[in-house]
Every structure is written in structure tokens, then in C-alpha cells.
Amino acid sequence: MTERLDAPWMHREDIAELVAALGEGNARFVGGAVRDTRLGLPVKDIDMATVLLPDEVIARLKEAGIRNVPTGIDHGTVTAVLPGGPVEITTLRHDVSTDGRRATIAFANDWQEDAARRDFTINALYADPKSGQIFDYFGGKADLAGRHVRFIGDARQRIREDHLRILRYFRFQARFGSQPADTEAESACSDLAATLKGLSRERVGMETMNLLGLPDPAPTVRRMAELGVLEVILPEADPQALADLVACEQAQGACPDALRRLAALLPAQVPLAEQVASRFRLSGAQKKRLAAAAARDGEPGDPHALAYRLGIDSALDRMLIAGADIAPLEGWDIPVFPLKGGRIVARGVGAGPEVARILHRVEDRWIAEGFPDEARVEALLDAELESRSA
């Protein structure tokens, strides 16, 4: 019996219009949308493969009034901008040459040849958009059913074509895989781990953060360490610290957070955290938060005081990494300090550094007392000014 794919997203009106524009038999759904539908997971991105050349795809979409963007035209990809979300349409391809970082491709018209250049069997499933018929050239359906993440063909060859596939393997293993893992895949990743050094830091950082954002990446990260892969991309990492954090997050119902997991992996050293942030090409805000987590020293202390000084996210980072209870921060809004420098000047203090010193001393007492009301702040200011004049 022929197995068929069927899901609500396949019956969207805009998808039907796209399929009609491309022509019957000319395109198939491929990759994540097919894989995730079979697993009963939400489909975020829809990709299609087509026998049509990119110029023909563009011409047909224009004729049908479908807005399109040549997002990766050199590699055969055109994005159809649909009301329900974009769909990437890529002409069938085969590799002419690769150097582990980029590939020179040629367009093809053979579906199996296109499938053969993909990374894992579970990502090389195609589905006819009208009949739903699934085309499986390398045993992807069986691997998906068995939660077996396996490279297509020779694992080493697939990695030599694109070194980032090492990290992609571990991300897919963490998301879809089961134990025992594929021995050929692990052996190839271990033997070729050093090739990751040739990739851009941004690509490595992005793939690592994608892995760390999964529900529980700790067992996979530990396995990466055992296979010598982790030391190539993050030699400072402590897999046990990540496992402890994930356990604490799960026990307290905290959402997975890739940046917090990265902070847990690193020792509490601010310069190192900033170095890793730069290495992974993280944003300025991410770098600041990573450094704040690295500044931890012992117990985090009062959660409200910590959140006031660092912000909610950084306070949660510090507390969860330390294994502390985050319940006090649930639904808590950071208060606004009600005292301004102008009020101190109005009380007879000359404008200048002394105003800032008084402001900070009163604020410190206000925090220590648990953020009392404005009347208490006024009393604290009175006491500070009296001590100053004594």
C-alpha cells in the first residue's frame, strides 16, 4: 500500500495556487515539512524541490501573480511569498565540487540524484503536493520510525562536502535520535572534527546555539565531548554543568534558553565569556548577558535584588545555574526607584558627584529593605542627609 502524506498545511489555498502555478508533476514538498508532518510535529518551514529551472519558476510565479524573491538564485532557490508564509522552491541539483564550506552545483532533473546530495535520510523524503505520495530513496521512512539519524551514503563523504554537517548531525540526534546512535556517523564526526576549524565562526556559533536551544541537549553535548568534537568548537565547556542546569530548568518549568545553557557550559570568567561571545558572533545584548552570567560568584542571593540590578533574564540565568528557586521572580515586576537627583539638590546638596553618591546609598538601602514605598525612601534620604551633616 502506497503511503501518503496529509496535513492541514497542504490544503491551504495559497499552497494550492502555488502548486498550480508550478504545474502538475513539476514540484514536490521536501525535507523538514515532510519529516515533521510524519512525526506529528508543527511545520514551521515549507520547502519544495522542482525540475523547473529558476528562471522558469520566476516566470510561472509572476504569471500567477505570486510575489517571489530570488533568495538563493545562484543555487537555484526562489522564495514564493505567500499569505500563509514563505515557501522556498529549489531546482533539483547535484554537486560538481565541494570544499567543505561551499559547493559548486549544477541543476539536474533526477529526483534521486537530488536526494543523494542531502545530509540525512530523514531529510530526503519528498511528497507529491496533490496525491501526497511519499518518495523515499534512502530508507528515510524506516529511519524516522526508528528515530535513527543516519547520513545518506558514506558519512565521511557527506561531511567532506560540508563540514557543518558534523554539528547538524548532533543537533538532529538531540532532536530526533534515539540510542544507540549510528556508529558510522559518530565515527565520521569524531575523525573529521578538526575540519570544523575551517568554518566561519558565525556558522559554528549559530549551529551550536540551535543545538543548545533544544529541550535537552545535555546527553548529546556530553557525547560530543567524548568524541572530541566539543573541544574543537568550545574547549572551555563543562558538559556536567549543562546537565545540572537542564535538570534544574525542567524541575522548575523554566523554558529552554540557548544563551543560558552556553553560560552554564563556560566557567565563571567574564573575559572568557566575552571572548566566546565574540567567537560565536553573538549580538551586543547577548554578549552583555553572557558576561553577567559569568560574573556569578557563589550563591545568587536575594532574587528580587538580583533582578533589580541585572534584569529578569540575567537573574534567572544566575539562579538557575546555581540551582536556586526561581519562584520569587514569577510574575514579579521590577520596581522603579522613586528618588531622583533633583530632589537631593532641592534639599541643599550642590549638583555634582556628591548627589550621585547619596542617590546610590539611598538606593542600596531601599533595595536591602525590599523596595519600600516613597514615604520610606524620603525617610531614608532624611537619614542620609543627617548623617552627612553630622
VOFI-805092 format. One record per residue (C-alpha): x, y, z; residue number from 1; residue in three letters. Coordinates in nm, 3 decimals, padded with zeros to 5 digits. Example, Ala and Ser with C-alpha at 12.3 -4.5 7.8 and 13.67 -1.06 7.14 Angstrom:
BEGIN
- c1 | c2 | c3 | seq | type
- 01.230 | -00.450 | 00.780 | 1 | ALA
- 01.367 | -00.106 | 00.714 | 2 | SER
//
This chain:
BEGIN
- c1 | c2 | c3 | seq | type
- 00.000 | 00.000 | 00.000 | 1 | MET
- 00.137 | 00.340 | -00.101 | 2 | THR
- 00.190 | 00.564 | 00.199 | 3 | GLU
- 00.064 | 00.920 | 00.162 | 4 | ARG
- 00.125 | 01.246 | 00.342 | 5 | LEU
- -00.172 | 01.453 | 00.453 | 6 | ASP
- -00.177 | 01.761 | 00.674 | 7 | ALA
- -00.381 | 02.084 | 00.700 | 8 | PRO
- -00.097 | 02.296 | 00.569 | 9 | TRP
- -00.102 | 02.101 | 00.242 | 10 | MET
- -00.463 | 02.214 | 00.182 | 11 | HIS
- -00.402 | 02.586 | 00.222 | 12 | ARG
- -00.548 | 02.790 | -00.063 | 13 | GLU
- -00.219 | 02.974 | -00.125 | 14 | ASP
- -00.030 | 02.643 | -00.141 | 15 | ILE
- -00.280 | 02.512 | -00.395 | 16 | ALA
- -00.228 | 02.824 | -00.607 | 17 | GLU
- 00.149 | 02.779 | -00.588 | 18 | LEU
- 00.130 | 02.414 | -00.689 | 19 | VAL
- -00.096 | 02.501 | -00.982 | 20 | ALA
- 00.144 | 02.773 | -01.095 | 21 | ALA
- 00.439 | 02.533 | -01.096 | 22 | LEU
- 00.246 | 02.270 | -01.288 | 23 | GLY
- 00.146 | 01.913 | -01.213 | 24 | GLU
- 00.440 | 01.679 | -01.155 | 25 | GLY
- 00.696 | 01.958 | -01.157 | 26 | ASN
- 00.741 | 02.006 | -00.782 | 27 | ALA
- 00.736 | 01.811 | -00.457 | 28 | ARG
- 00.746 | 01.901 | -00.089 | 29 | PHE
- 01.078 | 01.801 | 00.064 | 30 | VAL
- 01.274 | 01.795 | 00.386 | 31 | GLY
- 01.156 | 01.925 | 00.720 | 32 | GLY
- 00.791 | 01.975 | 00.629 | 33 | ALA
- 00.758 | 01.611 | 00.523 | 34 | VAL
- 00.964 | 01.482 | 00.815 | 35 | ARG
- 00.784 | 01.682 | 01.083 | 36 | ASP
- 00.438 | 01.604 | 00.944 | 37 | THR
- 00.513 | 01.232 | 00.966 | 38 | ARG
- 00.621 | 01.282 | 01.327 | 39 | LEU
- 00.310 | 01.481 | 01.414 | 40 | GLY
- 00.515 | 01.795 | 01.485 | 41 | LEU
- 00.425 | 02.153 | 01.390 | 42 | PRO
- 00.557 | 02.252 | 01.049 | 43 | VAL
- 00.743 | 02.582 | 01.055 | 44 | LYS
- 00.909 | 02.597 | 00.714 | 45 | ASP
- 00.786 | 02.458 | 00.384 | 46 | ILE
- 01.037 | 02.373 | 00.112 | 47 | ASP
- 00.976 | 02.243 | -00.236 | 48 | MET
- 01.203 | 02.086 | -00.495 | 49 | ALA
- 01.133 | 02.128 | -00.864 | 50 | THR
- 01.253 | 02.011 | -01.203 | 51 | VAL
- 01.197 | 02.363 | -01.334 | 52 | LEU
- 01.493 | 02.595 | -01.376 | 53 | LEU
- 01.492 | 02.908 | -01.156 | 54 | PRO
- 01.404 | 03.145 | -01.443 | 55 | ASP
- 01.106 | 02.927 | -01.530 | 56 | GLU
- 00.995 | 02.921 | -01.165 | 57 | VAL
- 01.009 | 03.302 | -01.151 | 58 | ILE
- 00.820 | 03.336 | -01.479 | 59 | ALA
- 00.543 | 03.100 | -01.369 | 60 | ARG
- 00.503 | 03.269 | -01.031 | 61 | LEU
- 00.483 | 03.612 | -01.193 | 62 | LYS
- 00.223 | 03.488 | -01.437 | 63 | GLU
- 00.017 | 03.356 | -01.146 | 64 | ALA
- 00.052 | 03.684 | -00.958 | 65 | GLY
- 00.259 | 03.526 | -00.680 | 66 | ILE
- 00.522 | 03.755 | -00.535 | 67 | ARG
- 00.866 | 03.597 | -00.533 | 68 | ASN
- 01.219 | 03.678 | -00.423 | 69 | VAL
- 01.537 | 03.524 | -00.573 | 70 | PRO
- 01.678 | 03.448 | -00.227 | 71 | THR
- 01.939 | 03.197 | -00.345 | 72 | GLY
- 01.921 | 03.218 | -00.719 | 73 | ILE
- 02.283 | 03.107 | -00.772 | 74 | ASP
- 02.196 | 02.781 | -00.601 | 75 | HIS
- 01.855 | 02.752 | -00.762 | 76 | GLY
- 01.634 | 02.885 | -00.481 | 77 | THR
- 01.339 | 03.117 | -00.531 | 78 | VAL
- 01.112 | 03.210 | -00.240 | 79 | THR
- 00.740 | 03.239 | -00.304 | 80 | ALA
- 00.594 | 03.497 | -00.065 | 81 | VAL
- 00.253 | 03.359 | 00.029 | 82 | LEU
- -00.013 | 03.488 | 00.272 | 83 | PRO
- 00.038 | 03.180 | 00.491 | 84 | GLY
- 00.415 | 03.212 | 00.495 | 85 | GLY
- 00.708 | 03.185 | 00.253 | 86 | PRO
- 00.786 | 02.870 | 00.058 | 87 | VAL
- 01.137 | 02.808 | -00.074 | 88 | GLU
- 01.144 | 02.642 | -00.417 | 89 | ILE
- 01.477 | 02.494 | -00.524 | 90 | THR
- 01.566 | 02.339 | -00.857 | 91 | THR
- 01.695 | 01.981 | -00.841 | 92 | LEU
- 02.073 | 01.983 | -00.808 | 93 | ARG
- 02.385 | 01.775 | -00.795 | 94 | HIS
- 02.727 | 01.878 | -00.663 | 95 | ASP
- 03.004 | 01.949 | -00.912 | 96 | VAL
- 03.268 | 02.023 | -00.648 | 97 | SER
- 03.281 | 02.097 | -00.276 | 98 | THR
- 03.548 | 02.214 | -00.031 | 99 | ASP
- 03.365 | 02.159 | 00.297 | 100 | GLY
- 03.249 | 02.519 | 00.318 | 101 | ARG
- 03.068 | 02.581 | -00.009 | 102 | ARG
- 02.960 | 02.380 | -00.308 | 103 | ALA
- 02.957 | 02.435 | -00.681 | 104 | THR
- 02.634 | 02.285 | -00.809 | 105 | ILE
- 02.470 | 02.203 | -01.139 | 106 | ALA
- 02.098 | 02.180 | -01.198 | 107 | PHE
- 01.953 | 01.835 | -01.254 | 108 | ALA
- 01.624 | 01.667 | -01.338 | 109 | ASN
- 01.661 | 01.344 | -01.142 | 110 | ASP
- 01.485 | 01.330 | -00.807 | 111 | TRP
- 01.707 | 01.059 | -00.662 | 112 | GLN
- 02.020 | 01.247 | -00.767 | 113 | GLU
- 01.889 | 01.550 | -00.579 | 114 | ASP
- 01.815 | 01.335 | -00.274 | 115 | ALA
- 02.164 | 01.186 | -00.282 | 116 | ALA
- 02.329 | 01.523 | -00.214 | 117 | ARG
- 02.126 | 01.586 | 00.103 | 118 | ARG
- 02.263 | 01.520 | 00.451 | 119 | ASP
- 02.044 | 01.267 | 00.638 | 120 | PHE
- 01.797 | 01.006 | 00.521 | 121 | THR
- 01.519 | 01.160 | 00.732 | 122 | ILE
- 01.565 | 01.490 | 00.544 | 123 | ASN
- 01.546 | 01.331 | 00.199 | 124 | ALA
- 01.175 | 01.247 | 00.194 | 125 | LEU
- 00.966 | 01.400 | -00.086 | 126 | TYR
- 00.588 | 01.421 | -00.116 | 127 | ALA
- 00.369 | 01.489 | -00.415 | 128 | ASP
- 00.164 | 01.802 | -00.333 | 129 | PRO
- -00.157 | 01.665 | -00.487 | 130 | LYS
- -00.161 | 01.292 | -00.416 | 131 | SER
- 00.052 | 01.306 | -00.101 | 132 | GLY
- 00.258 | 01.012 | -00.228 | 133 | GLN
- 00.588 | 00.988 | -00.040 | 134 | ILE
- 00.910 | 00.924 | -00.229 | 135 | PHE
- 01.186 | 00.769 | -00.019 | 136 | ASP
- 01.512 | 00.688 | -00.196 | 137 | TYR
- 01.738 | 00.606 | 00.101 | 138 | PHE
- 01.528 | 00.447 | 00.375 | 139 | GLY
- 01.427 | 00.769 | 00.545 | 140 | GLY
- 01.083 | 00.645 | 00.650 | 141 | LYS
- 01.227 | 00.348 | 00.838 | 142 | ALA
- 01.495 | 00.566 | 00.998 | 143 | ASP
- 01.233 | 00.819 | 01.104 | 144 | LEU
- 01.018 | 00.546 | 01.257 | 145 | ALA
- 01.321 | 00.409 | 01.443 | 146 | GLY
- 01.449 | 00.753 | 01.543 | 147 | ARG
- 01.772 | 00.671 | 01.362 | 148 | HIS
- 01.975 | 00.971 | 01.238 | 149 | VAL
- 02.190 | 00.843 | 00.953 | 150 | ARG
- 02.391 | 01.012 | 00.680 | 151 | PHE
- 02.297 | 00.936 | 00.321 | 152 | ILE
- 02.561 | 00.709 | 00.171 | 153 | GLY
- 02.914 | 00.744 | 00.304 | 154 | ASP
- 02.915 | 00.958 | 00.620 | 155 | ALA
- 03.270 | 01.083 | 00.568 | 156 | ARG
- 03.195 | 01.192 | 00.215 | 157 | GLN
- 02.886 | 01.380 | 00.327 | 158 | ARG
- 03.094 | 01.561 | 00.592 | 159 | ILE
- 03.375 | 01.640 | 00.349 | 160 | ARG
- 03.115 | 01.808 | 00.129 | 161 | GLU
- 03.003 | 02.033 | 00.415 | 162 | ASP
- 03.192 | 02.030 | 00.745 | 163 | HIS
- 02.898 | 02.190 | 00.927 | 164 | LEU
- 02.715 | 01.859 | 00.888 | 165 | ARG
- 02.908 | 01.739 | 01.194 | 166 | ILE
- 02.722 | 01.985 | 01.414 | 167 | LEU
- 02.399 | 01.931 | 01.223 | 168 | ARG
- 02.429 | 01.560 | 01.295 | 169 | TYR
- 02.446 | 01.620 | 01.669 | 170 | PHE
- 02.157 | 01.869 | 01.658 | 171 | ARG
- 01.940 | 01.620 | 01.470 | 172 | PHE
- 02.048 | 01.341 | 01.703 | 173 | GLN
- 01.943 | 01.553 | 02.002 | 174 | ALA
- 01.610 | 01.637 | 01.842 | 175 | ARG
- 01.511 | 01.318 | 01.661 | 176 | PHE
- 01.758 | 01.045 | 01.752 | 177 | GLY
- 01.748 | 00.753 | 01.990 | 178 | SER
- 02.012 | 00.531 | 02.143 | 179 | GLN
- 02.225 | 00.361 | 02.037 | 180 | PRO
- 02.333 | 00.626 | 01.789 | 181 | ALA
- 02.461 | 00.546 | 01.441 | 182 | ASP
- 02.818 | 00.418 | 01.485 | 183 | THR
- 02.929 | 00.518 | 01.135 | 184 | GLU
- 02.802 | 00.872 | 01.185 | 185 | ALA
- 02.970 | 00.910 | 01.523 | 186 | GLU
- 03.298 | 00.767 | 01.396 | 187 | SER
- 03.300 | 01.002 | 01.096 | 188 | ALA
- 03.219 | 01.305 | 01.311 | 189 | CYS
- 03.496 | 01.217 | 01.552 | 190 | SER
- 03.758 | 01.152 | 01.283 | 191 | ASP
- 03.675 | 01.473 | 01.093 | 192 | LEU
- 03.609 | 01.701 | 01.391 | 193 | ALA
- 03.915 | 01.914 | 01.316 | 194 | ALA
- 03.758 | 02.022 | 00.985 | 195 | THR
- 03.521 | 02.243 | 01.186 | 196 | LEU
- 03.810 | 02.483 | 01.236 | 197 | LYS
- 03.782 | 02.583 | 00.871 | 198 | GLY
- 03.424 | 02.709 | 00.903 | 199 | LEU
- 03.319 | 03.064 | 00.978 | 200 | SER
- 03.271 | 03.132 | 01.348 | 201 | ARG
- 02.923 | 03.263 | 01.277 | 202 | GLU
- 02.809 | 02.935 | 01.121 | 203 | ARG
- 02.955 | 02.732 | 01.407 | 204 | VAL
- 02.801 | 02.964 | 01.665 | 205 | GLY
- 02.457 | 02.956 | 01.504 | 206 | MET
- 02.451 | 02.576 | 01.481 | 207 | GLU
- 02.575 | 02.540 | 01.839 | 208 | THR
- 02.308 | 02.776 | 01.969 | 209 | MET
- 02.042 | 02.586 | 01.774 | 210 | ASN
- 02.155 | 02.267 | 01.948 | 211 | LEU
- 02.159 | 02.428 | 02.293 | 212 | LEU
- 01.805 | 02.560 | 02.245 | 213 | GLY
- 01.656 | 02.210 | 02.219 | 214 | LEU
- 01.461 | 02.065 | 02.515 | 215 | PRO
- 01.752 | 01.854 | 02.644 | 216 | ASP
- 02.083 | 01.880 | 02.459 | 217 | PRO
- 02.291 | 01.766 | 02.759 | 218 | ALA
- 02.337 | 01.396 | 02.666 | 219 | PRO
- 02.432 | 01.493 | 02.312 | 220 | THR
- 02.678 | 01.760 | 02.427 | 221 | VAL
- 02.838 | 01.506 | 02.659 | 222 | ARG
- 02.872 | 01.265 | 02.367 | 223 | ARG
- 03.031 | 01.542 | 02.158 | 224 | MET
- 03.288 | 01.581 | 02.434 | 225 | ALA
- 03.357 | 01.208 | 02.443 | 226 | GLU
- 03.407 | 01.202 | 02.065 | 227 | LEU
- 03.645 | 01.500 | 02.066 | 228 | GLY
- 03.407 | 01.730 | 01.879 | 229 | VAL
- 03.325 | 01.970 | 02.162 | 230 | LEU
- 03.687 | 02.058 | 02.228 | 231 | GLU
- 03.720 | 02.184 | 01.870 | 232 | VAL
- 03.435 | 02.435 | 01.893 | 233 | ILE
- 03.419 | 02.505 | 02.268 | 234 | LEU
- 03.722 | 02.366 | 02.454 | 235 | PRO
- 03.622 | 02.551 | 02.772 | 236 | GLU
- 03.292 | 02.365 | 02.806 | 237 | ALA
- 03.184 | 02.159 | 03.106 | 238 | ASP
- 02.910 | 01.915 | 02.995 | 239 | PRO
- 02.816 | 01.826 | 03.352 | 240 | GLN
- 02.732 | 02.190 | 03.430 | 241 | ALA
- 02.494 | 02.190 | 03.134 | 242 | LEU
- 02.329 | 01.870 | 03.254 | 243 | ALA
- 02.280 | 02.021 | 03.600 | 244 | ASP
- 02.123 | 02.334 | 03.453 | 245 | LEU
- 01.884 | 02.141 | 03.227 | 246 | VAL
- 01.773 | 01.931 | 03.523 | 247 | ALA
- 01.708 | 02.248 | 03.725 | 248 | CYS
- 01.516 | 02.408 | 03.437 | 249 | GLU
- 01.299 | 02.103 | 03.393 | 250 | GLN
- 01.232 | 02.069 | 03.766 | 251 | ALA
- 01.112 | 02.431 | 03.784 | 252 | GLN
- 00.933 | 02.451 | 03.449 | 253 | GLY
- 01.175 | 02.705 | 03.304 | 254 | ALA
- 01.178 | 02.735 | 02.926 | 255 | CYS
- 01.491 | 02.616 | 02.743 | 256 | PRO
- 01.728 | 02.903 | 02.675 | 257 | ASP
- 02.031 | 02.856 | 02.449 | 258 | ALA
- 02.225 | 03.153 | 02.585 | 259 | LEU
- 02.175 | 03.040 | 02.946 | 260 | ARG
- 02.293 | 02.690 | 02.850 | 261 | ARG
- 02.603 | 02.839 | 02.686 | 262 | LEU
- 02.669 | 03.038 | 03.005 | 263 | ALA
- 02.642 | 02.721 | 03.212 | 264 | ALA
- 02.891 | 02.540 | 02.990 | 265 | LEU
- 03.150 | 02.813 | 03.048 | 266 | LEU
- 03.349 | 02.875 | 03.366 | 267 | PRO
- 03.262 | 03.188 | 03.567 | 268 | ALA
- 03.515 | 03.411 | 03.396 | 269 | GLN
- 03.389 | 03.734 | 03.240 | 270 | VAL
- 03.678 | 03.784 | 02.991 | 271 | PRO
- 03.632 | 03.428 | 02.865 | 272 | LEU
- 03.257 | 03.474 | 02.827 | 273 | ALA
- 03.313 | 03.790 | 02.624 | 274 | GLU
- 03.570 | 03.608 | 02.411 | 275 | GLN
- 03.327 | 03.324 | 02.337 | 276 | VAL
- 03.051 | 03.575 | 02.255 | 277 | ALA
- 03.282 | 03.736 | 02.001 | 278 | SER
- 03.389 | 03.396 | 01.869 | 279 | ARG
- 03.027 | 03.296 | 01.809 | 280 | PHE
- 02.941 | 03.639 | 01.668 | 281 | ARG
- 02.669 | 03.698 | 01.927 | 282 | LEU
- 02.490 | 04.031 | 01.946 | 283 | SER
- 02.589 | 04.304 | 02.188 | 284 | GLY
- 02.293 | 04.228 | 02.413 | 285 | ALA
- 02.377 | 03.856 | 02.415 | 286 | GLN
- 02.741 | 03.931 | 02.495 | 287 | LYS
- 02.636 | 04.151 | 02.788 | 288 | LYS
- 02.404 | 03.883 | 02.925 | 289 | ARG
- 02.667 | 03.610 | 02.887 | 290 | LEU
- 02.915 | 03.828 | 03.076 | 291 | ALA
- 02.660 | 03.894 | 03.351 | 292 | ALA
- 02.615 | 03.519 | 03.398 | 293 | ALA
- 02.992 | 03.471 | 03.406 | 294 | ALA
- 03.021 | 03.728 | 03.686 | 295 | ALA
- 02.846 | 03.485 | 03.922 | 296 | ARG
- 03.027 | 03.420 | 04.248 | 297 | ASP
- 02.876 | 03.176 | 04.493 | 298 | GLY
- 02.510 | 03.189 | 04.591 | 299 | GLU
- 02.300 | 03.438 | 04.390 | 300 | PRO
- 02.145 | 03.597 | 04.699 | 301 | GLY
- 01.808 | 03.775 | 04.714 | 302 | ASP
- 01.631 | 03.712 | 04.382 | 303 | PRO
- 01.450 | 04.047 | 04.378 | 304 | HIS
- 01.767 | 04.243 | 04.444 | 305 | ALA
- 01.944 | 04.041 | 04.175 | 306 | LEU
- 01.668 | 04.103 | 03.921 | 307 | ALA
- 01.661 | 04.475 | 04.000 | 308 | TYR
- 02.033 | 04.511 | 03.940 | 309 | ARG
- 02.073 | 04.274 | 03.644 | 310 | LEU
- 01.728 | 04.239 | 03.486 | 311 | GLY
- 01.495 | 03.940 | 03.496 | 312 | ILE
- 01.674 | 03.732 | 03.230 | 313 | ASP
- 02.018 | 03.766 | 03.386 | 314 | SER
- 01.876 | 03.700 | 03.733 | 315 | ALA
- 01.713 | 03.381 | 03.606 | 316 | LEU
- 02.043 | 03.280 | 03.446 | 317 | ASP
- 02.234 | 03.324 | 03.771 | 318 | ARG
- 01.971 | 03.148 | 03.984 | 319 | MET
- 01.912 | 02.851 | 03.756 | 320 | LEU
- 02.283 | 02.791 | 03.700 | 321 | ILE
- 02.322 | 02.795 | 04.079 | 322 | ALA
- 02.026 | 02.559 | 04.122 | 323 | GLY
- 01.827 | 02.819 | 04.317 | 324 | ALA
- 01.449 | 02.856 | 04.340 | 325 | ASP
- 01.315 | 03.099 | 04.080 | 326 | ILE
- 00.957 | 03.105 | 04.212 | 327 | ALA
- 01.003 | 03.451 | 04.378 | 328 | PRO
- 01.053 | 03.606 | 04.034 | 329 | LEU
- 00.739 | 03.459 | 03.878 | 330 | GLU
- 00.511 | 03.749 | 03.785 | 331 | GLY
- 00.733 | 03.998 | 03.969 | 332 | TRP
- 00.774 | 04.340 | 03.806 | 333 | ASP
- 01.096 | 04.528 | 03.865 | 334 | ILE
- 01.006 | 04.847 | 04.063 | 335 | PRO
- 01.124 | 05.194 | 03.970 | 336 | VAL
- 01.341 | 05.377 | 04.224 | 337 | PHE
- 01.131 | 05.683 | 04.314 | 338 | PRO
- 01.417 | 05.919 | 04.406 | 339 | LEU
- 01.581 | 06.150 | 04.151 | 340 | LYS
- 01.885 | 06.369 | 04.182 | 341 | GLY
- 01.679 | 06.688 | 04.156 | 342 | GLY
- 01.517 | 06.619 | 04.490 | 343 | ARG
- 01.856 | 06.587 | 04.653 | 344 | ILE
- 01.971 | 06.918 | 04.503 | 345 | VAL
- 01.648 | 07.078 | 04.628 | 346 | ALA
- 01.747 | 06.967 | 04.977 | 347 | ARG
- 02.061 | 07.181 | 04.962 | 348 | GLY
- 02.323 | 06.948 | 04.815 | 349 | VAL
- 02.525 | 07.109 | 04.537 | 350 | GLY
- 02.497 | 06.944 | 04.199 | 351 | ALA
- 02.785 | 06.710 | 04.130 | 352 | GLY
- 02.936 | 06.376 | 04.234 | 353 | PRO
- 02.801 | 06.402 | 04.588 | 354 | GLU
- 02.443 | 06.387 | 04.458 | 355 | VAL
- 02.521 | 06.059 | 04.280 | 356 | ALA
- 02.684 | 05.914 | 04.592 | 357 | ARG
- 02.382 | 05.999 | 04.807 | 358 | ILE
- 02.147 | 05.862 | 04.543 | 359 | LEU
- 02.334 | 05.533 | 04.531 | 360 | HIS
- 02.349 | 05.498 | 04.910 | 361 | ARG
- 01.975 | 05.559 | 04.946 | 362 | VAL
- 01.905 | 05.317 | 04.660 | 363 | GLU
- 02.119 | 05.047 | 04.823 | 364 | ASP
- 01.921 | 05.079 | 05.147 | 365 | ARG
- 01.592 | 05.080 | 04.953 | 366 | TRP
- 01.690 | 04.753 | 04.784 | 367 | ILE
- 01.807 | 04.599 | 05.112 | 368 | ALA
- 01.471 | 04.681 | 05.272 | 369 | GLU
- 01.277 | 04.513 | 04.994 | 370 | GLY
- 01.175 | 04.817 | 04.783 | 371 | PHE
- 00.955 | 05.009 | 05.032 | 372 | PRO
- 00.720 | 05.292 | 04.929 | 373 | ASP
- 00.809 | 05.653 | 04.852 | 374 | GLU
- 00.746 | 05.769 | 05.209 | 375 | ALA
- 01.012 | 05.530 | 05.333 | 376 | ARG
- 01.251 | 05.648 | 05.060 | 377 | VAL
- 01.203 | 06.004 | 05.185 | 378 | GLU
- 01.289 | 05.889 | 05.537 | 379 | ALA
- 01.598 | 05.713 | 05.407 | 380 | LEU
- 01.703 | 06.034 | 05.233 | 381 | LEU
- 01.648 | 06.231 | 05.555 | 382 | ASP
- 01.871 | 05.989 | 05.743 | 383 | ALA
- 02.139 | 06.007 | 05.477 | 384 | GLU
- 02.143 | 06.388 | 05.478 | 385 | LEU
- 02.150 | 06.399 | 05.856 | 386 | GLU
- 02.449 | 06.165 | 05.868 | 387 | SER
- 02.620 | 06.381 | 05.606 | 388 | ARG
- 02.581 | 06.697 | 05.813 | 389 | SER
- 02.677 | 06.534 | 06.143 | 390 | ALA
//
